[in-house]
Amino acid sequence: MKNIYDMLHSVCQKNKDRIFFVRQNETYADLLRKVKQRAVLLAQRFGIKKGDTVAILSGNTPDFIRSYFAITSQGAKVLMLDTGLATVEHLNMMKRTDCKLLLAQRSYFIEGAPETFDIENEDDTNESDFVAADVKREDIAMLSFTSGSTGNPKVVGLTHNNILSLGEGALFYKPVIHPGYTFYGFLPLYHIYGVVINIVAPLVLEGKLLLQSILNPREFLKDFQEYKPEVIPAVPRVWEGFYKRIVSTAKEKHLYTIMRIVMSSRKILRAIGLGVLVDKVTKPIHDLFGGHTKVLVSAGATLKPSIRKFFESLDFVVGDCYGLTETTGPANFNFAFKLSDGSMHYAGPLPGNEIQIHDPDKHGIGEIWVRGNLVMPGYIDNQEANEKAFEDGWFKTGDIGKLDKYGRLVVKGRKKQVIVLDSGKNVFPDELEDLYLQNEEILAAAVFEYVIKGKVVPFAVFQVKPGTTLAKVALLVKASNLTIAPYKWVKHFAITEDELPQTSAKKIKHFAVKEMLDKGAFVRQEN
C-alpha cells in the first residue's frame, strides 16, 4: 500500500457487506462509495488537487470520516480544526496553511473563511467518475496545530506513511481486538487520539464504529446498554470519573472492602473454583458498560497507574496509550494481554518504533525520546523548532518518565512542569495528582511549582465534590502525604467546586489554573 486510499480500498473490498457505521447501519461498501462521491465533488466542483489544503470543522459524524478519506484520496492535506477554538484562531490556522476549502457543519460556518461547504450535504455525484491521485507514502496527509494560539504555533505535518504505519502497527493487537468488535466513538475526530482509535483502528481491525456527537455521560451510558460496545476509548478524566462512581457506589452499599479483597484475590479464587464469587463482584460493573466490553483504551493525557490497575483487576484489558500528535498518537502502549503464542505482552511501541528514556537519573527517570515510522518528518516551515525537537533521528517529546520492570511507561509529566525544590530534589506533579485523586471527594487535581515566602513548594488546586470543606480536604491531604517522602508533601492548596480549565483532550491547563489562583479564583488553605 502506498497511501491512505489504498488502505481504505483494500479493507472495504474485503469487508464490503459488513457493518461499519453502527448507528447508520452502513456497510464498508457504503463507506467506500460515499468517500468516492465526496472525492468527486471535491475535484469537480471545487477543483481540489494534490497539494491543496482542505479544512474540516465538524463534530463526530460519518461525514467527517468520509471527508477525511476523500480529501486524502485526492492528495490534498486535511487541516484538522478544533471545534472548541475561537473563530479568530480558526481563521489564523486556515490562513497559515493556505487553506482552499472549508468543510464544516452549518453551526460552525465562519464569516471570512475560504469557500465553505456543508459537510453534511448529500453528494449527488457519480462514484464511477472517481480517480485516485498519485499519492506516495512520504506525501503530507494531514495538518494539526500544536496549540490554538493566534501567534506562531507549530504545525505538525503527518504523512501517508505515518497513517499507514499506524494501521499496520495496530494489527499487532488483533489477539485482543477481534474483527466485528464495536468501537465507541465520542472522542473528537479532529484530535490525533480520535484519528487513531475512531478512524484508523476500527477500519484496519475490521471493526464497527458507533459515533456519538453528544458529550454527555447519560448518552454514553444509554448507548452502552443499547449497543454493547466491545472497545471503549476515553480520556483519563472519564476513567477517573467511572472509577470514583464505582467506588462511591460500593461504599454506599458497604461493599467496598469485600470488592477490594475479591478483586485482589481474583486469580486465586478462580484457580480454586470460586470464580462465581469474582463474577458476582465484577458483573455489575461490566453491566454498566453494556456487558460485552472487553477493552478499555485511555489516551490524550496520562492515565494514573492506580486507575489502570483498578480496571485491570475487574478483568478488563486496559490499553494505556502514550503519545503526541507529532508521533501519530501511540508512541507506547501499556497493554497487558496474551499473545497468540501464549506469552504475555505488557508494553511497548507499535512495530517499527522505538522508545528510550534519555539520560536517566538514579531512579531511571529521564526525558522520553521516540524514533520510528510514526514520528512526523518535522514541523511545517519551522526549521528552528525542528532543530530543537530532533537529535540523531530521535524526537524529544519534552515529557519525563521511566520504564518499570515490565517495560511499561510511567509518565511523570512535562519536563518544564517538574518542580525543582530549593534542596535540588525533583517533585513530579503527575505522581502527586495520582495520589490525591485516590480520595473520592477530590474530582480533579492540578499540582504545580509555586513560591511562598521566597521558597519553592508544590501547590495543589483541587476540584472537589459539592459541599466538601477545606477542613475535610486538609485531612485527606495529610493522610495521603503520610504515604510519600516528606519533601514531596503538599502543604499549600486551594479548592473549588468548579471544573478546572482543560484542553480539548481533557488535560488540565496547569498554567491557566495558576493564573486563576493568582487572581484569587479559589478558596485557599495552608497546612
Backbone torsions as a table, in degrees:
resi	resn	phi	psi	omega
1	MET	NA	133.7	-177.6
2	LYS	-111.0	-5.5	177.6
3	ASN	-160.2	175.8	-175.3
4	ILE	-63.4	-39.5	179.9
5	TYR	-62.5	-39.0	176.7
6	ASP	-56.7	-42.6	179.6
7	MET	-62.6	-48.2	-179.8
8	LEU	-59.8	-49.5	-176.7
9	HIS	-60.8	-43.6	-178.7
10	SER	-61.4	-47.7	-177.2
11	VAL	-69.1	-41.4	-178.3
12	CYS	-67.1	-36.3	177.4
13	GLN	-65.7	-37.9	-179.1
14	LYS	-71.2	-31.6	-172.8
15	ASN	-119.6	27.5	-167.9
16	LYS	-51.9	-33.3	-175.8
17	ASP	-95.3	-1.7	-179.6
18	ARG	-87.6	151.2	-179.5
19	ILE	-72.8	135.5	171.7
20	PHE	-110.0	-60.0	177.4
21	PHE	-86.6	109.3	-172.5
22	VAL	-67.3	-52.3	-174.0
23	ARG	-64.0	-32.6	-178.8
24	GLN	-91.3	-6.5	-178.8
25	ASN	54.9	43.6	-179.4
26	GLU	-106.7	141.9	-176.7
27	THR	-89.4	174.2	173.6
28	TYR	-61.1	-37.4	178.1
29	ALA	-63.6	-39.8	176.6
30	ASP	-62.2	-42.6	179.0
31	LEU	-58.5	-49.8	-177.8
32	LEU	-63.3	-42.4	-179.6
33	ARG	-61.8	-44.9	-177.2
34	LYS	-73.2	-28.9	173.2
35	VAL	-63.6	-45.2	179.6
36	LYS	-62.2	-42.5	179.7
37	GLN	-62.4	-43.3	179.3
38	ARG	-65.7	-37.7	179.0
39	ALA	-65.2	-40.0	177.2
40	VAL	-62.6	-42.5	178.2
41	LEU	-59.5	-46.8	-179.0
42	LEU	-60.0	-43.1	-176.8
43	ALA	-73.8	-45.5	-172.9
44	GLN	-81.9	-42.3	-175.7
45	ARG	-85.5	-37.1	-173.6
46	PHE	-111.7	-3.7	176.8
47	GLY	66.5	28.2	-179.8
48	ILE	-70.0	132.4	-178.1
49	LYS	-139.6	176.9	-178.2
50	LYS	-56.8	131.6	178.5
51	GLY	96.7	-17.4	178.1
52	ASP	-70.1	161.8	174.2
53	THR	-113.9	128.8	176.9
54	VAL	-123.7	125.5	-178.1
55	ALA	-92.5	148.2	172.0
56	ILE	-119.1	127.6	177.3
57	LEU	-131.8	95.1	-169.4
58	SER	-159.8	155.4	170.1
59	GLY	-78.3	-167.4	-175.4
60	ASN	-83.0	95.5	176.3
61	THR	-131.1	157.7	174.4
62	PRO	-56.5	-29.3	-178.9
63	ASP	-64.0	-31.2	176.4
64	PHE	-59.9	-49.7	-176.2
65	ILE	-68.8	-42.4	177.5
66	ARG	-59.6	-43.1	-178.5
67	SER	-67.2	-39.0	178.1
68	TYR	-56.5	-49.6	-179.2
69	PHE	-69.5	-35.1	180.0
70	ALA	-66.1	-44.5	-179.7
71	ILE	-61.7	-48.0	-177.4
72	THR	-69.2	-26.6	178.3
73	SER	-65.8	-23.6	-179.8
74	GLN	-94.7	6.3	180.0
75	GLY	77.0	8.7	176.7
76	ALA	-85.1	166.0	-178.7
77	LYS	-102.8	134.6	177.8
78	VAL	-89.2	120.3	173.4
79	LEU	-93.3	114.0	-176.7
80	MET	-88.1	113.3	-177.8
81	LEU	-103.7	129.9	178.8
82	ASP	-73.9	119.5	-178.2
83	THR	-66.0	-15.4	-178.2
84	GLY	-86.5	-3.7	-177.8
85	LEU	-85.7	165.8	179.1
86	ALA	-78.4	156.8	-179.9
87	THR	-55.5	-41.7	-178.8
88	VAL	-61.8	-32.5	178.2
89	GLU	-71.2	-42.1	177.3
90	HIS	-61.0	-43.6	-179.8
91	LEU	-63.7	-41.2	179.2
92	ASN	-62.7	-42.6	-179.0
93	MET	-65.7	-40.9	179.6
94	MET	-68.7	-35.9	177.5
95	LYS	-67.4	-43.0	-178.4
96	ARG	-61.0	-32.4	-175.3
97	THR	-102.2	9.1	179.2
98	ASP	53.7	49.8	-176.0
99	CYS	-68.3	132.9	-177.0
100	LYS	-96.2	-27.9	-174.4
101	LEU	-149.6	142.3	175.7
102	LEU	-115.0	121.3	172.3
103	LEU	-100.2	115.9	-173.8
104	ALA	-143.9	153.6	168.3
105	GLN	-69.9	150.3	-174.3
106	ARG	-56.8	-34.1	-179.0
107	SER	-68.2	-12.4	-179.9
108	TYR	-110.5	9.3	178.2
109	PHE	-58.9	141.9	-174.2
110	ILE	-123.7	128.3	174.8
111	GLU	-69.3	132.0	179.6
112	GLY	91.1	0.2	179.1
113	ALA	-78.2	167.3	172.5
114	PRO	-61.6	180.0	178.5
115	GLU	-50.9	135.6	-172.1
116	THR	-123.1	141.2	179.3
117	PHE	-131.5	138.6	179.1
118	ASP	-68.5	111.8	-174.7
119	ILE	-62.1	-21.6	-177.6
120	GLU	-92.8	5.2	176.2
121	ASN	-64.9	146.1	172.8
122	GLU	-78.5	134.7	179.2
123	ASP	-91.2	127.0	179.0
124	ASP	-101.7	20.5	-179.6
125	THR	-78.5	167.2	-179.2
126	ASN	-98.8	121.0	-177.4
127	GLU	-63.7	-22.4	-179.4
128	SER	-69.4	-13.5	176.9
129	ASP	-83.8	-2.6	-175.5
130	PHE	-67.1	134.0	173.1
131	VAL	-134.2	121.8	177.6
132	ALA	-78.3	138.9	178.4
133	ALA	-72.5	159.3	176.7
134	ASP	-81.3	90.4	-174.6
135	VAL	-111.4	133.2	-179.2
136	LYS	-103.2	162.2	-176.2
137	ARG	-58.8	-33.4	-175.7
138	GLU	-82.0	-5.1	179.0
139	ASP	-71.6	146.4	179.2
140	ILE	-70.9	133.4	-178.7
141	ALA	-106.9	-36.7	-175.9
142	MET	-148.8	152.7	-178.9
143	LEU	-123.3	136.6	176.3
144	SER	-139.2	142.7	176.8
145	PHE	-90.9	143.6	-178.8
146	THR	-75.9	-16.3	176.7
147	SER	-156.4	169.9	179.7
148	GLY	-93.9	15.6	-177.4
149	SER	-60.7	145.4	175.5
150	THR	-88.1	1.4	179.2
151	GLY	-85.6	-107.3	-174.5
152	ASN	-132.4	62.1	177.7
153	PRO	-68.0	156.4	179.6
154	LYS	-79.2	147.2	179.7
155	VAL	-110.3	119.7	178.5
156	VAL	-88.5	126.1	176.2
157	GLY	-111.0	110.7	178.0
158	LEU	-97.5	140.4	-175.7
159	THR	-94.2	169.2	172.2
160	HIS	-59.7	-35.7	178.3
161	ASN	-63.1	-41.0	177.5
162	ASN	-58.6	-46.9	-177.3
163	ILE	-70.5	-41.2	177.2
164	LEU	-63.5	-40.1	178.4
165	SER	-64.3	-35.9	175.1
166	LEU	-61.3	-47.3	179.3
167	GLY	-63.7	-43.3	178.8
168	GLU	-64.8	-39.4	179.3
169	GLY	-68.4	-33.7	-179.3
170	ALA	-62.0	-25.2	180.0
171	LEU	-62.4	-19.4	177.1
172	PHE	-59.2	-26.6	-175.0
173	TYR	-94.8	14.7	177.0
174	LYS	-58.8	-31.3	178.6
175	PRO	-62.7	-20.3	-177.3
176	VAL	-115.2	-25.8	177.4
177	ILE	-114.8	104.7	-170.6
178	HIS	-92.1	156.1	174.8
179	PRO	-54.6	139.5	-179.8
180	GLY	91.5	-10.8	177.1
181	TYR	-64.7	142.1	177.9
182	THR	-93.7	124.2	174.9
183	PHE	-93.1	133.5	176.3
184	TYR	-85.3	139.6	-170.2
185	GLY	-129.3	70.4	175.2
186	PHE	-102.6	-11.6	-179.7
187	LEU	-67.3	142.0	-178.1
188	PRO	-61.9	127.0	-175.8
189	LEU	-69.7	-19.2	178.7
190	TYR	-75.4	-16.8	-180.0
191	HIS	-86.0	149.1	-177.3
192	ILE	-59.1	-33.3	177.7
193	TYR	-62.3	-41.7	177.5
194	GLY	-64.8	-38.9	177.9
195	VAL	-61.4	-44.8	-177.3
196	VAL	-64.4	-54.0	-166.2
197	ILE	-97.6	-13.5	180.0
198	ASN	-123.3	2.8	172.6
199	ILE	-123.2	-59.9	-173.5
200	VAL	-77.6	-51.3	-174.3
201	ALA	-60.7	-48.3	178.8
202	PRO	-59.8	-34.3	-179.0
203	LEU	-67.6	-57.9	-172.9
204	VAL	-71.3	-25.9	177.9
205	LEU	-90.5	8.6	173.2
206	GLU	58.4	44.8	-179.0
207	GLY	-103.3	-166.4	176.8
208	LYS	-119.6	156.2	-177.0
209	LEU	-126.4	123.8	177.0
210	LEU	-108.3	97.7	-177.9
211	LEU	-80.1	143.6	176.8
212	GLN	-136.9	117.6	-177.5
213	SER	-93.5	-11.9	-178.3
214	ILE	-97.1	118.0	-177.4
215	LEU	-88.2	76.6	-179.2
216	ASN	-139.5	120.7	-178.5
217	PRO	-53.2	-31.7	178.3
218	ARG	-63.7	-38.7	177.8
219	GLU	-67.5	-37.8	177.9
220	PHE	-59.9	-50.7	-176.9
221	LEU	-63.3	-36.8	177.2
222	LYS	-63.2	-44.7	178.3
223	ASP	-63.8	-40.6	-179.9
224	PHE	-57.4	-42.4	-177.7
225	GLN	-72.1	-37.0	-175.9
226	GLU	-80.0	-41.9	-171.3
227	TYR	-107.2	-16.9	174.2
228	LYS	51.7	62.4	-178.5
229	PRO	-67.1	148.2	178.1
230	GLU	-89.4	-28.0	-177.9
231	VAL	-123.0	119.7	179.0
232	ILE	-118.7	108.5	174.4
233	PRO	-91.9	145.2	177.2
234	ALA	-159.1	172.4	174.9
235	VAL	-90.9	160.0	-176.8
236	PRO	-53.8	-35.3	-179.4
237	ARG	-60.0	-34.7	178.6
238	VAL	-68.6	-44.3	179.9
239	TRP	-67.1	-35.0	175.4
240	GLU	-63.4	-38.7	178.5
241	GLY	-65.3	-43.6	177.2
242	PHE	-64.0	-41.2	178.9
243	TYR	-57.4	-49.4	-177.8
244	LYS	-66.1	-35.9	178.4
245	ARG	-64.8	-44.7	-179.3
246	ILE	-63.6	-46.7	-179.0
247	VAL	-65.2	-43.7	-179.5
248	SER	-61.6	-42.5	179.2
249	THR	-64.1	-41.4	179.4
250	ALA	-63.8	-39.0	179.6
251	LYS	-68.9	-38.8	178.5
252	GLU	-61.1	-33.5	-179.3
253	LYS	-93.1	6.7	179.7
254	HIS	58.6	37.5	-178.2
255	LEU	-116.2	1.2	-172.0
256	TYR	-63.9	-44.2	-178.8
257	THR	-62.9	-44.2	178.4
258	ILE	-62.6	-42.8	179.9
259	MET	-59.3	-44.6	-179.3
260	ARG	-64.2	-41.7	-179.1
261	ILE	-64.7	-45.9	-178.6
262	VAL	-65.4	-42.9	-178.5
263	MET	-64.6	-40.5	-178.7
264	SER	-72.3	-21.7	-177.2
265	SER	-110.4	14.8	-169.9
266	ARG	-60.2	-37.8	-178.0
267	LYS	-67.0	-41.6	178.2
268	ILE	-66.0	-44.5	-178.5
269	LEU	-61.5	-41.2	178.5
270	ARG	-67.1	-37.8	-177.9
271	ALA	-65.4	-30.5	-178.4
272	ILE	-99.2	13.9	173.9
273	GLY	87.2	15.2	179.5
274	LEU	-108.3	32.6	179.3
275	GLY	-61.2	-26.6	179.9
276	VAL	-62.1	-31.2	177.6
277	LEU	-68.9	-41.2	177.6
278	VAL	-63.5	-44.8	-179.1
279	ASP	-62.2	-35.5	-179.5
280	LYS	-63.4	-34.1	179.6
281	VAL	-80.1	-41.5	-173.0
282	THR	-84.8	-27.8	-174.9
283	LYS	-58.2	-45.3	-179.8
284	PRO	-59.8	-31.7	179.9
285	ILE	-74.9	-41.9	175.9
286	HIS	-63.4	-35.9	178.5
287	ASP	-63.6	-30.0	177.5
288	LEU	-57.8	-34.1	-178.9
289	PHE	-96.0	8.4	177.0
290	GLY	106.5	-11.4	173.6
291	GLY	91.3	-13.3	-178.0
292	HIS	-111.2	-2.7	-173.0
293	THR	-67.9	128.1	179.4
294	LYS	-108.2	-37.7	-170.6
295	VAL	-125.8	128.7	171.7
296	LEU	-108.8	132.4	180.0
297	VAL	-119.9	136.8	178.4
298	SER	-128.5	135.4	175.8
299	ALA	-165.1	-178.2	-179.4
300	GLY	94.3	-22.6	176.4
301	ALA	-162.9	-177.3	-176.8
302	THR	-84.9	123.4	173.4
303	LEU	-82.2	125.6	-179.7
304	LYS	-63.2	134.0	-179.6
305	PRO	-53.1	-35.9	-179.0
306	SER	-64.3	-34.8	179.0
307	ILE	-71.3	-42.7	177.6
308	ARG	-58.9	-47.2	-178.0
309	LYS	-63.5	-36.2	179.8
310	PHE	-61.4	-49.3	-178.3
311	PHE	-71.5	-32.0	174.9
312	GLU	-64.2	-35.5	179.8
313	SER	-69.6	-14.2	175.8
314	LEU	-93.5	11.7	177.4
315	ASP	72.4	23.1	167.7
316	PHE	-88.7	147.0	167.7
317	VAL	-86.3	123.0	-174.7
318	VAL	-110.8	117.9	175.8
319	GLY	-96.9	103.1	-178.5
320	ASP	-98.2	105.8	-170.6
321	CYS	-100.9	136.9	172.2
322	TYR	-117.1	134.6	176.4
323	GLY	176.7	176.0	179.7
324	LEU	-133.5	169.0	174.3
325	THR	-57.3	-37.9	-177.8
326	GLU	-64.5	-20.1	179.9
327	THR	-109.8	22.5	-177.7
328	THR	51.2	38.4	178.7
329	GLY	86.3	-110.9	-163.3
330	PRO	-68.7	79.4	174.2
331	ALA	-66.5	-28.8	179.7
332	ASN	-155.4	141.4	178.3
333	PHE	-121.8	123.6	163.9
334	ASN	-88.2	107.2	-167.8
335	PHE	-150.2	89.4	-175.2
336	ALA	-84.5	117.3	176.5
337	PHE	-161.7	165.2	-179.9
338	LYS	-84.6	132.8	174.7
339	LEU	-79.1	170.1	-176.7
340	SER	-62.5	-23.2	178.8
341	ASP	-87.7	4.3	177.3
342	GLY	92.6	-10.4	179.7
343	SER	-80.6	160.9	-179.3
344	MET	-93.0	135.8	171.3
345	HIS	-107.9	130.1	-178.0
346	TYR	-109.4	-39.6	-173.7
347	ALA	-166.8	166.6	173.2
348	GLY	146.0	166.4	175.8
349	PRO	-76.4	165.8	174.8
350	LEU	-64.8	152.6	179.6
351	PRO	-50.4	140.0	-179.2
352	GLY	91.8	6.6	-177.5
353	ASN	-134.9	156.9	179.1
354	GLU	-130.9	154.6	174.2
355	ILE	-136.6	141.3	176.9
356	GLN	-141.5	153.8	172.6
357	ILE	-97.1	111.0	-174.4
358	HIS	-83.3	133.4	175.5
359	ASP	49.5	57.2	-176.9
360	PRO	-68.4	150.0	175.1
361	ASP	-84.7	-170.2	-175.9
362	LYS	-65.7	-16.1	177.8
363	HIS	-96.1	4.5	-179.8
364	GLY	80.9	13.6	-176.6
365	ILE	-98.4	129.8	178.3
366	GLY	-161.2	-172.2	-179.3
367	GLU	-77.1	140.4	179.5
368	ILE	-83.6	121.8	177.2
369	TRP	-115.9	145.4	-177.2
370	VAL	-131.2	142.1	177.2
371	ARG	-142.7	141.5	176.2
372	GLY	146.2	-168.5	-172.2
373	ASN	-77.6	-5.1	175.5
374	LEU	-91.9	-13.8	-176.5
375	VAL	-77.5	132.6	179.7
376	MET	-57.3	155.3	175.1
377	PRO	-70.1	-23.0	178.1
378	GLY	156.4	166.8	173.9
379	TYR	-70.0	144.0	-176.3
380	ILE	-72.6	124.5	175.5
381	ASP	51.6	45.3	-179.2
382	ASN	-146.9	73.8	-176.0
383	GLN	-62.6	-37.4	-179.9
384	GLU	-60.6	-45.2	179.2
385	ALA	-65.3	-38.3	179.8
386	ASN	-66.1	-38.2	178.8
387	GLU	-64.4	-33.4	178.3
388	LYS	-77.6	-31.1	-171.6
389	ALA	-86.3	-23.7	-174.4
390	PHE	-117.7	145.1	174.9
391	GLU	-150.2	118.9	-180.0
392	ASP	52.9	38.0	178.8
393	GLY	85.3	-7.5	179.5
394	TRP	-90.4	138.0	173.0
395	PHE	-92.4	123.8	-178.6
396	LYS	-89.3	108.2	-170.6
397	THR	-72.4	-24.7	-174.9
398	GLY	84.1	1.8	177.3
399	ASP	-100.4	151.4	179.4
400	ILE	-108.8	138.6	179.3
401	GLY	-168.0	-175.0	176.6
402	LYS	-149.4	166.6	176.1
403	LEU	-107.6	134.2	178.3
404	ASP	-85.0	-174.3	-174.4
405	LYS	-64.9	-20.0	177.9
406	TYR	-94.5	1.2	-176.8
407	GLY	84.9	7.5	177.9
408	ARG	-73.8	140.5	-179.2
409	LEU	-85.9	127.1	175.1
410	VAL	-110.6	108.7	-177.6
411	VAL	-85.7	127.9	-178.4
412	LYS	-96.1	-15.2	179.0
413	GLY	131.9	-177.5	178.4
414	ARG	-73.5	141.4	-179.7
415	LYS	-54.2	-41.6	-176.9
416	LYS	-76.2	-9.1	179.6
417	GLN	-100.1	-4.5	178.0
418	VAL	-62.1	132.6	-179.1
419	ILE	-90.1	117.2	178.3
420	VAL	-101.1	110.4	-178.0
421	LEU	-73.3	165.8	179.0
422	ASP	-60.9	-24.9	178.7
423	SER	-76.0	-10.2	-177.0
424	GLY	93.3	-7.8	179.9
425	LYS	-77.2	149.0	-179.9
426	ASN	-98.9	138.5	175.0
427	VAL	-121.0	130.4	-176.2
428	PHE	-103.1	114.9	-177.5
429	PRO	-53.5	-41.9	-177.9
430	ASP	-57.9	-40.0	-179.3
431	GLU	-62.7	-42.8	-178.9
432	LEU	-72.2	-39.6	178.8
433	GLU	-60.8	-41.6	176.8
434	ASP	-59.5	-43.0	-179.0
435	LEU	-61.4	-51.2	-174.9
436	TYR	-73.8	-26.6	178.8
437	LEU	-70.4	-11.8	176.7
438	GLN	-72.8	-8.7	172.1
439	ASN	-87.5	123.1	-172.4
440	GLU	-66.1	-20.8	178.5
441	GLU	-74.7	-17.9	-179.8
442	ILE	-97.6	114.9	-174.5
443	LEU	-91.1	-28.2	178.9
444	ALA	-156.2	154.8	-177.5
445	ALA	-143.7	140.2	173.2
446	ALA	-129.6	115.8	179.0
447	VAL	-111.3	133.4	-177.3
448	PHE	-153.2	167.9	179.6
449	GLU	-73.4	136.7	-180.0
450	TYR	-145.9	152.0	179.4
451	VAL	-110.8	121.0	178.4
452	ILE	-126.2	121.8	-178.5
453	LYS	54.1	41.2	176.5
454	GLY	76.8	7.8	-176.4
455	LYS	-119.5	133.8	177.7
456	VAL	-75.9	126.6	-179.4
457	VAL	-137.2	157.5	169.1
458	PRO	-79.1	127.7	180.0
459	PHE	-116.8	142.3	-179.2
460	ALA	-122.8	140.8	168.1
461	VAL	-117.1	124.7	-176.5
462	PHE	-111.8	132.5	165.7
463	GLN	-88.7	123.7	-173.5
464	VAL	-118.0	162.6	175.2
465	LYS	-62.3	145.6	177.7
466	PRO	-52.7	133.3	178.3
467	GLY	90.8	-6.1	179.3
468	THR	-76.8	125.9	-174.4
469	THR	-89.7	163.5	174.6
470	LEU	-59.2	-41.4	-179.1
471	ALA	-61.9	-40.9	179.2
472	LYS	-64.5	-44.8	179.9
473	VAL	-64.0	-37.8	178.6
474	ALA	-59.3	-40.9	178.2
475	LEU	-66.3	-41.6	179.3
476	LEU	-63.6	-43.6	-179.4
477	VAL	-64.2	-43.4	179.3
478	LYS	-61.8	-41.9	-180.0
479	ALA	-65.8	-41.5	178.8
480	SER	-66.4	-38.8	-178.7
481	ASN	-59.4	-31.7	-177.0
482	LEU	-66.2	-11.5	-179.1
483	THR	-94.7	-1.6	-178.5
484	ILE	-130.4	168.7	179.8
485	ALA	-61.0	140.6	-176.5
486	PRO	-55.7	-31.9	-177.2
487	TYR	-68.6	-16.4	179.6
488	LYS	-90.1	-9.9	-171.9
489	TRP	-57.2	135.7	168.9
490	VAL	-87.3	117.4	178.7
491	LYS	-111.3	-10.0	-178.3
492	HIS	-125.4	125.8	-178.4
493	PHE	-152.4	170.2	174.8
494	ALA	-139.9	159.2	-180.0
495	ILE	-129.1	159.1	174.4
496	THR	-154.9	151.0	173.3
497	GLU	-94.0	-8.3	179.6
498	ASP	-82.9	152.8	178.5
499	GLU	-67.2	136.7	178.5
500	LEU	-74.4	147.6	-178.6
501	PRO	-60.4	138.0	-174.7
502	GLN	-134.9	159.9	171.2
503	THR	-81.3	177.8	178.1
504	SER	-65.5	-21.2	177.7
505	ALA	-91.9	12.0	178.2
506	LYS	66.4	24.2	170.3
507	LYS	-82.8	137.8	177.9
508	ILE	-72.3	133.6	178.4
509	LYS	-84.1	94.3	-175.7
510	HIS	-60.0	-40.3	-178.4
511	PHE	-64.1	-37.1	179.7
512	ALA	-70.1	-38.1	177.0
513	VAL	-62.4	-42.8	-179.8
514	LYS	-63.5	-41.0	177.7
515	GLU	-62.7	-41.6	178.9
516	MET	-65.1	-37.0	177.6
517	LEU	-62.0	-45.0	-179.7
518	ASP	-62.6	-28.8	-179.2
519	LYS	-88.4	3.1	177.1
520	GLY	80.2	26.4	-175.9
521	ALA	-75.9	-16.0	-174.7
522	PHE	-120.6	160.7	176.1
523	VAL	-87.0	118.7	-172.9
524	ARG	-98.5	150.3	176.1
525	GLN	-142.3	138.8	176.0
526	GLU	-120.8	124.6	179.3
527	ASN	-85.6	NA	NA
